[in-house]
Amino acid sequence: MTTIERIAGAGVGLVALLALGEACRESRAAEVPQAPTQSSSAQPARADSAAPFVAHLEHIRPGQAPPRGTTMRNPYAGNAQAIATGAKLFVSYNCVDCHGADGSGAMGPSLADGRWHFGGADGEVFESIYQGRPDGMPAWGSAIAPNQIWMLVAYVQSLSAGKNVSVENFSGKTVERTGH
């Protein structure tokens, strides 16, 4: 087999692999719950309140700090239908693997005890999901639409409603990592 024949064969294989990946992505998207409609009586914050943060991440440059997340408001805050959809998304995106089926924690931190390591405000929770956090939380911004992230935020915040505890004065124990 000549080099050109091998390259051509590899090209066909790559195209098939890309097509298969796209088909899987589309079938997975069909399984994800859709956004609930807002009632006309409730005027939520605009769904594009994440736009400045998302735009920053798409054009990030070294040395630039992201916009403060505490200024973003969840357009689905308190919306029971969005919270229910957020619960389905929590399962669909396998958040349960790290945070437990009820959000009480597993390999990842509890989302039900009100202890927010990176802040519990709307924008801070959005940022944690969108861009991830060091040593564990993956970034989901490229895989989950912003409106679905907001529904996840509404659900996650509902798990610890009334339990918002500052972690500022918590002391922890430093543990040496081994085996890496």
Secondary structure as the mmCIF struct_conf table of DSSP 4:
data_model
#
loop_
_struct_conf.conf_type_id
_struct_conf.id
_struct_conf.beg_label_comp_id
_struct_conf.beg_label_asym_id
_struct_conf.beg_label_seq_id
_struct_conf.end_label_comp_id
_struct_conf.end_label_asym_id
_struct_conf.end_label_seq_id
HELX_RH_AL_P HELX_RH_AL_P1 THR A 3 GLU A 31
BEND BEND1 VAL A 32 VAL A 32
HELX_LH_PP_P HELX_LH_PP_P1 PRO A 33 SER A 39
TURN_TY1_P TURN_TY1_P1 SER A 40 SER A 41
HELX_LH_PP_P HELX_LH_PP_P2 PRO A 44 ARG A 46
HELX_RH_3T_P HELX_RH_3T_P1 ALA A 47 ALA A 50
HELX_RH_AL_P HELX_RH_AL_P2 ALA A 51 GLU A 58
TURN_TY1_P TURN_TY1_P2 HIS A 59 HIS A 59
TURN_TY1_P TURN_TY1_P3 PRO A 62 GLY A 63
HELX_LH_PP_P HELX_LH_PP_P3 GLN A 64 ARG A 68
HELX_RH_3T_P HELX_RH_3T_P2 GLY A 69 THR A 71
TURN_TY1_P TURN_TY1_P4 PRO A 75 GLY A 78
HELX_RH_AL_P HELX_RH_AL_P3 ALA A 80 SER A 92
TURN_TY1_P TURN_TY1_P5 TYR A 93 ASN A 94
HELX_RH_AL_P HELX_RH_AL_P4 CYS A 95 HIS A 99
TURN_TY1_P TURN_TY1_P6 ALA A 101 ASP A 102
BEND BEND2 GLY A 103 SER A 104
BEND BEND3 ALA A 106 GLY A 108
HELX_LH_PP_P HELX_LH_PP_P4 PRO A 109 SER A 110
BEND BEND4 LEU A 111 GLY A 114
STRN STRN1 ARG A 115 ARG A 115
TURN_TY1_P TURN_TY1_P7 HIS A 117 PHE A 118
BEND BEND5 ALA A 121 ALA A 121
HELX_RH_AL_P HELX_RH_AL_P5 ASP A 122 GLN A 131
TURN_TY1_P TURN_TY1_P8 PRO A 134 ASP A 135
BEND BEND6 GLY A 136 GLY A 136
TURN_TY1_P TURN_TY1_P9 GLY A 141 ALA A 143
BEND BEND7 ILE A 144 ILE A 144
HELX_RH_AL_P HELX_RH_AL_P6 PRO A 146 LEU A 159
TURN_TY1_P TURN_TY1_P10 SER A 160 GLY A 162
STRN STRN2 VAL A 165 VAL A 165
TURN_TY1_P TURN_TY1_P11 GLU A 168 ASN A 169
#
